[in-house]
Every structure is written in C-alpha cells, then in structure tokens.
Amino acid sequence: MEVFHKIVDIQNELAEVRKNGKKIGLVPTMGALHDGHASLIKTSVAENDVTVVSVFVNPTQFNDKNDLKNYPRNLEADGRLINNCGADYIFAPSVDEIYPEPDTRHFEYPPVSTVMEGAHRPGHFNGVCQIVSRLFYITTPDVAYFGEKDWQQIAVVKAMVKDLNINVKISECPIIRDKDGLALSSRNSLLSTDERAIAPTIYKTLVASIDFAKNHTVQETHDYVVENINSVNGLKVEYFSIVDGLTLQDVATWDTTPYVVGCITVYCGKKPIRLIDHIKYKEQ
Ligand code: PAF
C-alpha cells in the first residue's frame, strides 16, 4: 500500500493504472475509521482492481468551527485499518493541497439538499459536493462507495454526479452497527462512557417505532419517537423526519409513497455530540 499527499503524484499513479485497463474504486473518508469504513473498503477491494481510500477532514463541509477542531483525527491508526482491508492507495492531502484558493463553486440540489441536514447545517452539502467532486476529478474512479448511514449525503452526491455528468457509479453500502445497535460513526469516539451508554436508545426507539407505526399515523409515530428519545436525560432530538426515501420530502400518510424512511439527528451529552441514524418503514 502506498500513501500519497500530493494531487499530481496520485494522478500520475492512477494514470498508469488506467492505462493498464484496471478498474478503480474510491472510498472517500474523513478518517477516524471504524468497521463501517472497513466494510466499504473491503467491498471496493472485492469489486475493483485497485482501491483508493481518501482521508481528508474537509473544512468546507463544517458549519461549526468547534466541530471541525474537535473532529477525531488519527492517520496512523487509519493507515493500519486501510492496509488490513487490502486497499492499494491512501490519498491524504493537506487543506492547502485541495484548496489552494477558496472554492467558490456553489452546489444546491433541491429538493434533496435543502431539507433535514441541509436545513440544519447550512452550507454542509455545498462543502460535501466541493470535496467529493474534486476527489472524483483527481482519482477518476469507476465506482465510489458511500455508507447508508449518511442517507441524505448519498442522494445529494447522486444529484451532483448527474448534474456534472461525472462518469462514476455510486455504490451504497449498508449501515454497520455496534452489538447494542448504535450506528458506527467516527463521532462515537467522542462520547463519554455515560453518553455511550444512553446513545443506543436512538436505534432501539427507531426499531420499536416500526411496530408502533403499524396502527398509528405518521404524525403519531413521529411524536412517539421524539418523546421517547427526549425522555432520556442527555438525549435531545434535533429533528426526526419521516420522508420519501428518494425525494426526501415529508410524507403525510404511510400510503403517500412506496418507500418511507425515518431520518433522525440527536444531540447526545453535554458537549454535545451530534448522532444521526435512520430506519426504513417501507422499502421499494
Ligand atoms: O461521509 C463523509 O465522511 C464525508 O462527508 C465525505 C463523503 C468523505 C466528504 O468529506
């Protein structure tokens, strides 16, 4: 496995790979890798000739300076995990390497980019599109792998790929959970022991709400989830939206569309740590 920090070096390397007709998989990450990332990397390794893992904490997608400052970073441990998963290259550029000039491009893909995370984290998806488009131009992947935990991010990235006519397949990989159901996230490492103990309530409540939904309305199910999670000292729901799985627009009834997903963001603890999760009520 080789590590590249400069755009020109990884581009030269991948130009050779392409010349030999090899298929390239890209796993974009912000580091602090866990088993969720490992599953993306292993899938890419199995499906492509060459796998590139990018490790870059992208400043333009953080709308909160403290969140950016506190985001966990550990390139050494990340390198070991990436190597163990069988990837070929790490691309770990500096901020100046990626953004020698401020990125003034503006991406907005309503309706998918403006609701939920888009409404609560202004500029977040603009930053995600800035970095992901650059990574696609730099590494020219055939397939790029994203975790379903960031449900809305996948919808936004797909809209961007279509808009910019980038020739890449977006592969969605299932959420990976700890034994107690907590969705794996780099942010989990920031939870104290007490916070870690209450965090699984989020998924437990989402699972319980599937049964509840069978004989309750969308609004009642919404309220059930929010009230149950908020009743735990230390947890505070930022939003819970029950939406169409493709357009991400709120549904009024269970019959509005064939594909219904509940997306939630919860603040956990004093700092607080922002955790996201989702549950599928109806699948396509
Ligand atoms: O999902 C993430 O970790 C990031 O948003 C991504 C896709 C690597 C872009 O910085």
py3Dmol code that shows the C-alpha trace and the ligand (Angstrom):
import py3Dmol

protein = """\
ATOM      1  CA  MET A   1       0.000   0.000   0.000  1.00  0.00           C
ATOM      2  CA  GLU A   2       1.227   3.479  -0.870  1.00  0.00           C
ATOM      3  CA  VAL A   3       0.370   6.828   0.688  1.00  0.00           C
ATOM      4  CA  PHE A   4       0.114   9.979  -1.447  1.00  0.00           C
ATOM      5  CA  HIS A   5      -0.210  13.536  -0.179  1.00  0.00           C
ATOM      6  CA  LYS A   6       0.112  15.397  -3.496  1.00  0.00           C
ATOM      7  CA  ILE A   7      -2.540  15.518  -6.214  1.00  0.00           C
ATOM      8  CA  VAL A   8      -0.007  15.262  -9.045  1.00  0.00           C
ATOM      9  CA  ASP A   9       1.517  12.073  -7.553  1.00  0.00           C
ATOM     10  CA  ILE A  10      -1.734  10.173  -7.156  1.00  0.00           C
ATOM     11  CA  GLN A  11      -2.865  11.369 -10.585  1.00  0.00           C
ATOM     12  CA  ASN A  12       0.318  10.046 -12.207  1.00  0.00           C
ATOM     13  CA  GLU A  13      -0.022   6.734 -10.404  1.00  0.00           C
ATOM     14  CA  LEU A  14      -3.679   6.321 -11.346  1.00  0.00           C
ATOM     15  CA  ALA A  15      -2.990   7.310 -14.966  1.00  0.00           C
ATOM     16  CA  GLU A  16      -0.754   4.210 -15.170  1.00  0.00           C
ATOM     17  CA  VAL A  17      -3.449   2.086 -13.524  1.00  0.00           C
ATOM     18  CA  ARG A  18      -5.996   3.312 -16.101  1.00  0.00           C
ATOM     19  CA  LYS A  19      -3.593   2.709 -18.990  1.00  0.00           C
ATOM     20  CA  ASN A  20      -3.493  -0.924 -17.933  1.00  0.00           C
ATOM     21  CA  GLY A  21      -7.282  -1.074 -18.173  1.00  0.00           C
ATOM     22  CA  LYS A  22      -7.774  -1.552 -14.454  1.00  0.00           C
ATOM     23  CA  LYS A  23     -10.958  -0.676 -12.593  1.00  0.00           C
ATOM     24  CA  ILE A  24     -10.625   1.911  -9.793  1.00  0.00           C
ATOM     25  CA  GLY A  25     -12.733   2.022  -6.620  1.00  0.00           C
ATOM     26  CA  LEU A  26     -12.721   5.108  -4.374  1.00  0.00           C
ATOM     27  CA  VAL A  27     -13.731   5.216  -0.717  1.00  0.00           C
ATOM     28  CA  PRO A  28     -13.898   8.873   0.367  1.00  0.00           C
ATOM     29  CA  THR A  29     -13.478   9.319   4.145  1.00  0.00           C
ATOM     30  CA  MET A  30     -12.651  11.920   6.755  1.00  0.00           C
ATOM     31  CA  GLY A  31     -10.532   9.419   8.701  1.00  0.00           C
ATOM     32  CA  ALA A  32     -11.111   8.201  12.289  1.00  0.00           C
ATOM     33  CA  LEU A  33     -12.025   4.987  10.561  1.00  0.00           C
ATOM     34  CA  HIS A  34     -14.178   2.235  12.074  1.00  0.00           C
ATOM     35  CA  ASP A  35     -15.757  -1.060  10.971  1.00  0.00           C
ATOM     36  CA  GLY A  36     -18.293   0.835   8.859  1.00  0.00           C
ATOM     37  CA  HIS A  37     -15.457   2.234   6.741  1.00  0.00           C
ATOM     38  CA  ALA A  38     -13.740  -1.175   6.764  1.00  0.00           C
ATOM     39  CA  SER A  39     -16.811  -2.715   5.179  1.00  0.00           C
ATOM     40  CA  LEU A  40     -16.816  -0.045   2.418  1.00  0.00           C
ATOM     41  CA  ILE A  41     -13.108  -0.604   1.741  1.00  0.00           C
ATOM     42  CA  LYS A  42     -13.450  -4.398   1.667  1.00  0.00           C
ATOM     43  CA  THR A  43     -16.375  -4.134  -0.753  1.00  0.00           C
ATOM     44  CA  SER A  44     -14.321  -1.894  -3.033  1.00  0.00           C
ATOM     45  CA  VAL A  45     -11.326  -4.245  -2.858  1.00  0.00           C
ATOM     46  CA  ALA A  46     -13.569  -7.173  -3.818  1.00  0.00           C
ATOM     47  CA  GLU A  47     -15.188  -5.324  -6.727  1.00  0.00           C
ATOM     48  CA  ASN A  48     -12.262  -3.389  -8.270  1.00  0.00           C
ATOM     49  CA  ASP A  49      -8.668  -3.967  -9.411  1.00  0.00           C
ATOM     50  CA  VAL A  50      -7.409  -1.018  -7.385  1.00  0.00           C
ATOM     51  CA  THR A  51      -8.858   0.745  -4.327  1.00  0.00           C
ATOM     52  CA  VAL A  52      -8.040   4.297  -3.260  1.00  0.00           C
ATOM     53  CA  VAL A  53      -9.079   5.483   0.200  1.00  0.00           C
ATOM     54  CA  SER A  54      -9.037   9.251   0.667  1.00  0.00           C
ATOM     55  CA  VAL A  55      -8.526  10.598   4.185  1.00  0.00           C
ATOM     56  CA  PHE A  56      -9.284  14.298   4.396  1.00  0.00           C
ATOM     57  CA  VAL A  57     -11.173  16.256   7.057  1.00  0.00           C
ATOM     58  CA  ASN A  58     -12.885  18.669   4.707  1.00  0.00           C
ATOM     59  CA  PRO A  59     -13.185  22.116   6.311  1.00  0.00           C
ATOM     60  CA  THR A  60     -15.759  23.427   3.836  1.00  0.00           C
ATOM     61  CA  GLN A  61     -18.450  20.992   4.997  1.00  0.00           C
ATOM     62  CA  PHE A  62     -18.302  22.059   8.662  1.00  0.00           C
ATOM     63  CA  ASN A  63     -20.616  24.901   9.561  1.00  0.00           C
ATOM     64  CA  ASP A  64     -19.346  24.853  13.161  1.00  0.00           C
ATOM     65  CA  LYS A  65     -15.668  25.733  13.795  1.00  0.00           C
ATOM     66  CA  ASN A  66     -15.565  23.784  17.077  1.00  0.00           C
ATOM     67  CA  ASP A  67     -16.943  20.686  15.401  1.00  0.00           C
ATOM     68  CA  LEU A  68     -14.113  20.918  12.837  1.00  0.00           C
ATOM     69  CA  LYS A  69     -11.496  21.475  15.556  1.00  0.00           C
ATOM     70  CA  ASN A  70     -12.740  18.539  17.658  1.00  0.00           C
ATOM     71  CA  TYR A  71     -13.257  16.116  14.775  1.00  0.00           C
ATOM     72  CA  PRO A  72     -11.210  12.970  15.615  1.00  0.00           C
ATOM     73  CA  ARG A  73      -8.001  12.509  13.597  1.00  0.00           C
ATOM     74  CA  ASN A  74      -5.618   9.544  13.615  1.00  0.00           C
ATOM     75  CA  LEU A  75      -3.868   8.890  10.311  1.00  0.00           C
ATOM     76  CA  GLU A  76      -1.593   6.209  11.766  1.00  0.00           C
ATOM     77  CA  ALA A  77      -4.438   4.004  13.008  1.00  0.00           C
ATOM     78  CA  ASP A  78      -6.358   4.753   9.804  1.00  0.00           C
ATOM     79  CA  GLY A  79      -3.376   3.576   7.748  1.00  0.00           C
ATOM     80  CA  ARG A  80      -3.307   0.242   9.605  1.00  0.00           C
ATOM     81  CA  LEU A  81      -7.037  -0.339   9.088  1.00  0.00           C
ATOM     82  CA  ILE A  82      -6.844   0.585   5.395  1.00  0.00           C
ATOM     83  CA  ASN A  83      -3.851  -1.716   4.884  1.00  0.00           C
ATOM     84  CA  ASN A  84      -5.576  -4.589   6.697  1.00  0.00           C
ATOM     85  CA  CYS A  85      -8.593  -4.201   4.426  1.00  0.00           C
ATOM     86  CA  GLY A  86      -6.371  -4.697   1.368  1.00  0.00           C
ATOM     87  CA  ALA A  87      -6.613  -1.227  -0.215  1.00  0.00           C
ATOM     88  CA  ASP A  88      -3.847  -0.133  -2.595  1.00  0.00           C
ATOM     89  CA  TYR A  89      -3.550   3.602  -2.043  1.00  0.00           C
ATOM     90  CA  ILE A  90      -4.242   6.222   0.605  1.00  0.00           C
ATOM     91  CA  PHE A  91      -4.724   9.774  -0.597  1.00  0.00           C
ATOM     92  CA  ALA A  92      -4.228  12.088   2.394  1.00  0.00           C
ATOM     93  CA  PRO A  93      -3.771  15.654   1.124  1.00  0.00           C
ATOM     94  CA  SER A  94      -3.379  18.832   3.170  1.00  0.00           C
ATOM     95  CA  VAL A  95      -6.055  21.538   3.149  1.00  0.00           C
ATOM     96  CA  ASP A  96      -3.772  23.777   1.032  1.00  0.00           C
ATOM     97  CA  GLU A  97      -3.265  20.988  -1.464  1.00  0.00           C
ATOM     98  CA  ILE A  98      -7.002  20.590  -2.004  1.00  0.00           C
ATOM     99  CA  TYR A  99      -7.965  24.258  -1.690  1.00  0.00           C
ATOM    100  CA  PRO A 100      -5.010  26.433  -2.829  1.00  0.00           C
ATOM    101  CA  GLU A 101      -7.723  29.049  -3.474  1.00  0.00           C
ATOM    102  CA  PRO A 102     -11.113  29.191  -1.759  1.00  0.00           C
ATOM    103  CA  ASP A 103     -13.660  27.046  -3.584  1.00  0.00           C
ATOM    104  CA  THR A 104     -16.305  29.474  -4.847  1.00  0.00           C
ATOM    105  CA  ARG A 105     -18.452  26.890  -6.595  1.00  0.00           C
ATOM    106  CA  HIS A 106     -21.959  26.637  -5.242  1.00  0.00           C
ATOM    107  CA  PHE A 107     -23.938  23.418  -5.303  1.00  0.00           C
ATOM    108  CA  GLU A 108     -27.595  23.142  -4.444  1.00  0.00           C
ATOM    109  CA  TYR A 109     -29.855  20.257  -5.398  1.00  0.00           C
ATOM    110  CA  PRO A 110     -33.352  20.918  -4.185  1.00  0.00           C
ATOM    111  CA  PRO A 111     -35.379  19.171  -3.007  1.00  0.00           C
ATOM    112  CA  VAL A 112     -32.855  16.619  -1.658  1.00  0.00           C
ATOM    113  CA  SER A 113     -30.170  19.052  -0.462  1.00  0.00           C
ATOM    114  CA  THR A 114     -32.380  21.629   1.253  1.00  0.00           C
ATOM    115  CA  VAL A 115     -34.274  19.531   3.828  1.00  0.00           C
ATOM    116  CA  MET A 116     -33.071  17.841   7.060  1.00  0.00           C
ATOM    117  CA  GLU A 117     -29.235  18.154   7.243  1.00  0.00           C
ATOM    118  CA  GLY A 118     -29.419  20.817   4.528  1.00  0.00           C
ATOM    119  CA  ALA A 119     -31.767  22.935   6.646  1.00  0.00           C
ATOM    120  CA  HIS A 120     -29.954  22.335   9.961  1.00  0.00           C
ATOM    121  CA  ARG A 121     -26.354  22.582   8.727  1.00  0.00           C
ATOM    122  CA  PRO A 122     -26.311  25.453   6.206  1.00  0.00           C
ATOM    123  CA  GLY A 123     -23.501  25.026   3.685  1.00  0.00           C
ATOM    124  CA  HIS A 124     -22.799  21.427   4.705  1.00  0.00           C
ATOM    125  CA  PHE A 125     -23.810  19.778   1.444  1.00  0.00           C
ATOM    126  CA  ASN A 126     -22.207  22.546  -0.578  1.00  0.00           C
ATOM    127  CA  GLY A 127     -18.922  21.597   1.113  1.00  0.00           C
ATOM    128  CA  VAL A 128     -19.543  17.876   0.590  1.00  0.00           C
ATOM    129  CA  CYS A 129     -20.088  18.484  -3.142  1.00  0.00           C
ATOM    130  CA  GLN A 130     -16.965  20.669  -3.340  1.00  0.00           C
ATOM    131  CA  ILE A 131     -14.723  17.951  -1.915  1.00  0.00           C
ATOM    132  CA  VAL A 132     -16.398  14.918  -3.474  1.00  0.00           C
ATOM    133  CA  SER A 133     -16.337  16.471  -6.966  1.00  0.00           C
ATOM    134  CA  ARG A 134     -12.623  17.287  -6.520  1.00  0.00           C
ATOM    135  CA  LEU A 135     -11.899  13.737  -5.350  1.00  0.00           C
ATOM    136  CA  PHE A 136     -13.758  12.369  -8.378  1.00  0.00           C
ATOM    137  CA  TYR A 137     -11.769  14.609 -10.762  1.00  0.00           C
ATOM    138  CA  ILE A 138      -8.481  13.689  -9.092  1.00  0.00           C
ATOM    139  CA  THR A 139      -8.932   9.914  -8.809  1.00  0.00           C
ATOM    140  CA  THR A 140     -11.350   9.233 -11.745  1.00  0.00           C
ATOM    141  CA  PRO A 141     -12.967   6.242 -10.025  1.00  0.00           C
ATOM    142  CA  ASP A 142     -15.232   3.766 -11.784  1.00  0.00           C
ATOM    143  CA  VAL A 143     -17.131   3.230  -8.546  1.00  0.00           C
ATOM    144  CA  ALA A 144     -17.285   5.311  -5.344  1.00  0.00           C
ATOM    145  CA  TYR A 145     -18.515   3.826  -2.068  1.00  0.00           C
ATOM    146  CA  PHE A 146     -20.667   5.644   0.489  1.00  0.00           C
ATOM    147  CA  GLY A 147     -22.275   4.402   3.710  1.00  0.00           C
ATOM    148  CA  GLU A 148     -26.057   4.460   4.012  1.00  0.00           C
ATOM    149  CA  LYS A 149     -25.747   5.980   7.474  1.00  0.00           C
ATOM    150  CA  ASP A 150     -25.438   9.307   5.677  1.00  0.00           C
ATOM    151  CA  TRP A 151     -28.645   8.633   3.791  1.00  0.00           C
ATOM    152  CA  GLN A 152     -29.151  12.177   2.558  1.00  0.00           C
ATOM    153  CA  GLN A 153     -25.498  12.576   1.527  1.00  0.00           C
ATOM    154  CA  ILE A 154     -25.903   9.735  -0.972  1.00  0.00           C
ATOM    155  CA  ALA A 155     -28.959  11.402  -2.526  1.00  0.00           C
ATOM    156  CA  VAL A 156     -27.070  14.717  -2.823  1.00  0.00           C
ATOM    157  CA  VAL A 157     -23.928  13.092  -4.282  1.00  0.00           C
ATOM    158  CA  LYS A 158     -26.062  11.245  -6.855  1.00  0.00           C
ATOM    159  CA  ALA A 159     -27.733  14.534  -7.859  1.00  0.00           C
ATOM    160  CA  MET A 160     -24.310  16.169  -8.204  1.00  0.00           C
ATOM    161  CA  VAL A 161     -22.896  13.333 -10.331  1.00  0.00           C
ATOM    162  CA  LYS A 162     -25.887  13.653 -12.672  1.00  0.00           C
ATOM    163  CA  ASP A 163     -25.592  17.444 -12.798  1.00  0.00           C
ATOM    164  CA  LEU A 164     -21.845  17.432 -13.558  1.00  0.00           C
ATOM    165  CA  ASN A 165     -22.035  14.395 -15.879  1.00  0.00           C
ATOM    166  CA  ILE A 166     -19.322  12.596 -13.943  1.00  0.00           C
ATOM    167  CA  ASN A 167     -18.861   9.032 -15.139  1.00  0.00           C
ATOM    168  CA  VAL A 168     -18.856   7.217 -11.789  1.00  0.00           C
ATOM    169  CA  LYS A 169     -21.158   4.658 -10.219  1.00  0.00           C
ATOM    170  CA  ILE A 170     -22.276   5.497  -6.674  1.00  0.00           C
ATOM    171  CA  SER A 171     -22.402   2.345  -4.573  1.00  0.00           C
ATOM    172  CA  GLU A 172     -24.460   2.467  -1.369  1.00  0.00           C
ATOM    173  CA  CYS A 173     -23.350   0.210   1.459  1.00  0.00           C
ATOM    174  CA  PRO A 174     -25.490  -0.772   4.455  1.00  0.00           C
ATOM    175  CA  ILE A 175     -25.096   0.889   7.843  1.00  0.00           C
ATOM    176  CA  ILE A 176     -22.871  -1.039  10.273  1.00  0.00           C
ATOM    177  CA  ARG A 177     -23.909  -1.122  13.951  1.00  0.00           C
ATOM    178  CA  ASP A 178     -22.328  -1.969  17.265  1.00  0.00           C
ATOM    179  CA  LYS A 179     -23.757  -5.010  19.117  1.00  0.00           C
ATOM    180  CA  ASP A 180     -26.172  -2.757  21.009  1.00  0.00           C
ATOM    181  CA  GLY A 181     -27.474  -1.209  17.779  1.00  0.00           C
ATOM    182  CA  LEU A 182     -25.649   2.142  17.837  1.00  0.00           C
ATOM    183  CA  ALA A 183     -24.781   3.129  14.253  1.00  0.00           C
ATOM    184  CA  LEU A 184     -20.979   3.223  13.874  1.00  0.00           C
ATOM    185  CA  SER A 185     -19.704   6.777  13.439  1.00  0.00           C
ATOM    186  CA  SER A 186     -16.348   8.489  13.836  1.00  0.00           C
ATOM    187  CA  ARG A 187     -18.091  10.783  16.319  1.00  0.00           C
ATOM    188  CA  ASN A 188     -18.837   7.837  18.670  1.00  0.00           C
ATOM    189  CA  SER A 189     -15.212   8.018  19.840  1.00  0.00           C
ATOM    190  CA  LEU A 190     -16.017  11.451  21.313  1.00  0.00           C
ATOM    191  CA  LEU A 191     -18.757  10.039  23.609  1.00  0.00           C
ATOM    192  CA  SER A 192     -18.046   9.653  27.334  1.00  0.00           C
ATOM    193  CA  THR A 193     -18.865   6.287  28.961  1.00  0.00           C
ATOM    194  CA  ASP A 194     -22.194   7.648  30.242  1.00  0.00           C
ATOM    195  CA  GLU A 195     -23.075   9.126  26.861  1.00  0.00           C
ATOM    196  CA  ARG A 196     -22.134   5.906  25.091  1.00  0.00           C
ATOM    197  CA  ALA A 197     -24.486   4.052  27.458  1.00  0.00           C
ATOM    198  CA  ILE A 198     -27.561   6.113  26.502  1.00  0.00           C
ATOM    199  CA  ALA A 199     -26.831   6.504  22.765  1.00  0.00           C
ATOM    200  CA  PRO A 200     -28.289   3.058  21.773  1.00  0.00           C
ATOM    201  CA  THR A 201     -31.732   4.363  22.835  1.00  0.00           C
ATOM    202  CA  ILE A 202     -31.859   6.083  19.440  1.00  0.00           C
ATOM    203  CA  TYR A 203     -31.840   2.896  17.384  1.00  0.00           C
ATOM    204  CA  LYS A 204     -33.885   0.911  19.942  1.00  0.00           C
ATOM    205  CA  THR A 205     -36.627   3.550  19.706  1.00  0.00           C
ATOM    206  CA  LEU A 206     -36.488   3.584  15.905  1.00  0.00           C
ATOM    207  CA  VAL A 207     -36.864  -0.207  15.837  1.00  0.00           C
ATOM    208  CA  ALA A 208     -39.753  -0.111  18.331  1.00  0.00           C
ATOM    209  CA  SER A 209     -41.449   2.537  16.178  1.00  0.00           C
ATOM    210  CA  ILE A 210     -41.819   0.056  13.294  1.00  0.00           C
ATOM    211  CA  ASP A 211     -44.377  -1.910  15.333  1.00  0.00           C
ATOM    212  CA  PHE A 212     -45.938   1.283  16.656  1.00  0.00           C
ATOM    213  CA  ALA A 213     -46.374   2.564  13.085  1.00  0.00           C
ATOM    214  CA  LYS A 214     -48.498  -0.457  12.143  1.00  0.00           C
ATOM    215  CA  ASN A 215     -51.548   1.032  13.864  1.00  0.00           C
ATOM    216  CA  HIS A 216     -50.640   4.714  14.190  1.00  0.00           C
ATOM    217  CA  THR A 217     -50.396   7.669  11.824  1.00  0.00           C
ATOM    218  CA  VAL A 218     -47.170   9.194  10.541  1.00  0.00           C
ATOM    219  CA  GLN A 219     -47.579  12.134  12.927  1.00  0.00           C
ATOM    220  CA  GLU A 220     -48.237   9.843  15.921  1.00  0.00           C
ATOM    221  CA  THR A 221     -45.184   7.746  15.040  1.00  0.00           C
ATOM    222  CA  HIS A 222     -43.101  10.894  14.718  1.00  0.00           C
ATOM    223  CA  ASP A 223     -44.202  12.071  18.158  1.00  0.00           C
ATOM    224  CA  TYR A 224     -43.656   8.616  19.692  1.00  0.00           C
ATOM    225  CA  VAL A 225     -40.012   8.580  18.561  1.00  0.00           C
ATOM    226  CA  VAL A 226     -39.265  12.169  19.585  1.00  0.00           C
ATOM    227  CA  GLU A 227     -40.931  11.857  23.005  1.00  0.00           C
ATOM    228  CA  ASN A 228     -39.265   8.530  23.845  1.00  0.00           C
ATOM    229  CA  ILE A 229     -35.785   9.731  22.946  1.00  0.00           C
ATOM    230  CA  ASN A 230     -36.205  13.125  24.608  1.00  0.00           C
ATOM    231  CA  SER A 231     -37.386  11.389  27.799  1.00  0.00           C
ATOM    232  CA  VAL A 232     -33.813  10.111  28.304  1.00  0.00           C
ATOM    233  CA  ASN A 233     -31.718  12.607  30.219  1.00  0.00           C
ATOM    234  CA  GLY A 234     -28.813  13.604  27.940  1.00  0.00           C
ATOM    235  CA  LEU A 235     -30.549  12.990  24.600  1.00  0.00           C
ATOM    236  CA  LYS A 236     -32.248  15.732  22.577  1.00  0.00           C
ATOM    237  CA  VAL A 237     -33.752  15.181  19.133  1.00  0.00           C
ATOM    238  CA  GLU A 238     -32.814  17.911  16.664  1.00  0.00           C
ATOM    239  CA  TYR A 239     -35.195  16.632  14.009  1.00  0.00           C
ATOM    240  CA  PHE A 240     -36.974  13.438  13.073  1.00  0.00           C
ATOM    241  CA  SER A 241     -38.369  13.443   9.545  1.00  0.00           C
ATOM    242  CA  ILE A 242     -40.464  10.670   8.026  1.00  0.00           C
ATOM    243  CA  VAL A 243     -39.809  11.052   4.315  1.00  0.00           C
ATOM    244  CA  ASP A 244     -39.987   9.527   0.867  1.00  0.00           C
ATOM    245  CA  GLY A 245     -36.757   7.518   0.525  1.00  0.00           C
ATOM    246  CA  LEU A 246     -35.937   9.075  -2.869  1.00  0.00           C
ATOM    247  CA  THR A 247     -37.149  12.687  -2.801  1.00  0.00           C
ATOM    248  CA  LEU A 248     -36.582  13.054   0.981  1.00  0.00           C
ATOM    249  CA  GLN A 249     -39.798  15.068   1.249  1.00  0.00           C
ATOM    250  CA  ASP A 250     -42.059  14.592   4.285  1.00  0.00           C
ATOM    251  CA  VAL A 251     -44.860  12.092   3.788  1.00  0.00           C
ATOM    252  CA  ALA A 252     -48.329  12.875   5.146  1.00  0.00           C
ATOM    253  CA  THR A 253     -49.550   9.253   5.324  1.00  0.00           C
ATOM    254  CA  TRP A 254     -48.000   5.791   5.104  1.00  0.00           C
ATOM    255  CA  ASP A 255     -49.611   5.375   1.673  1.00  0.00           C
ATOM    256  CA  THR A 256     -48.155   8.565   0.151  1.00  0.00           C
ATOM    257  CA  THR A 257     -45.236   6.663  -1.426  1.00  0.00           C
ATOM    258  CA  PRO A 258     -43.941   3.061  -1.657  1.00  0.00           C
ATOM    259  CA  TYR A 259     -40.647   3.926   0.082  1.00  0.00           C
ATOM    260  CA  VAL A 260     -40.697   5.527   3.527  1.00  0.00           C
ATOM    261  CA  VAL A 261     -37.664   6.267   5.718  1.00  0.00           C
ATOM    262  CA  GLY A 262     -37.400   7.975   9.109  1.00  0.00           C
ATOM    263  CA  CYS A 263     -34.253  10.122   9.442  1.00  0.00           C
ATOM    264  CA  ILE A 264     -33.141  11.358  12.835  1.00  0.00           C
ATOM    265  CA  THR A 265     -30.480  13.585  14.352  1.00  0.00           C
ATOM    266  CA  VAL A 266     -29.948  13.545  18.109  1.00  0.00           C
ATOM    267  CA  TYR A 267     -27.672  15.585  20.354  1.00  0.00           C
ATOM    268  CA  CYS A 268     -26.048  13.378  22.974  1.00  0.00           C
ATOM    269  CA  GLY A 269     -24.461  14.609  26.207  1.00  0.00           C
ATOM    270  CA  LYS A 270     -23.103  17.949  27.346  1.00  0.00           C
ATOM    271  CA  LYS A 271     -20.626  18.823  24.559  1.00  0.00           C
ATOM    272  CA  PRO A 272     -22.967  17.700  22.781  1.00  0.00           C
ATOM    273  CA  ILE A 273     -22.164  15.060  20.149  1.00  0.00           C
ATOM    274  CA  ARG A 274     -24.422  15.022  17.095  1.00  0.00           C
ATOM    275  CA  LEU A 275     -25.532  11.500  16.109  1.00  0.00           C
ATOM    276  CA  ILE A 276     -27.558  10.540  13.052  1.00  0.00           C
ATOM    277  CA  ASP A 277     -29.465   7.392  12.172  1.00  0.00           C
ATOM    278  CA  HIS A 278     -32.422   6.222  10.119  1.00  0.00           C
ATOM    279  CA  ILE A 279     -34.971   3.443   9.846  1.00  0.00           C
ATOM    280  CA  LYS A 280     -36.851   2.079   6.848  1.00  0.00           C
ATOM    281  CA  TYR A 281     -40.621   1.819   7.362  1.00  0.00           C
ATOM    282  CA  LYS A 282     -41.392   0.753   3.797  1.00  0.00           C
ATOM    283  CA  GLU A 283     -38.850  -0.427   1.230  1.00  0.00           C
ATOM    284  CA  GLN A 284     -39.142  -0.169  -2.524  1.00  0.00           C
TER     285      GLN A 284
END
"""
ligand_1 = """\
10
PAF
O -19.124 10.995 4.738
C -18.019 11.567 4.920
O -17.165 11.104 5.692
C -17.722 12.858 4.197
O -18.858 13.657 4.100
C -17.074 12.667 2.824
C -18.016 11.955 1.857
C -15.799 11.858 2.970
C -16.719 14.020 2.215
O -15.829 14.730 3.022
"""
view = py3Dmol.view(width=600, height=400)
view.addModel(protein, "pdb")
view.setStyle({"model": 0}, {"cartoon": {"style": "trace"}})
view.addModel(ligand_1, "xyz")
view.setStyle({"model": 1}, {"stick": {}})
view.zoomTo()
view.show()
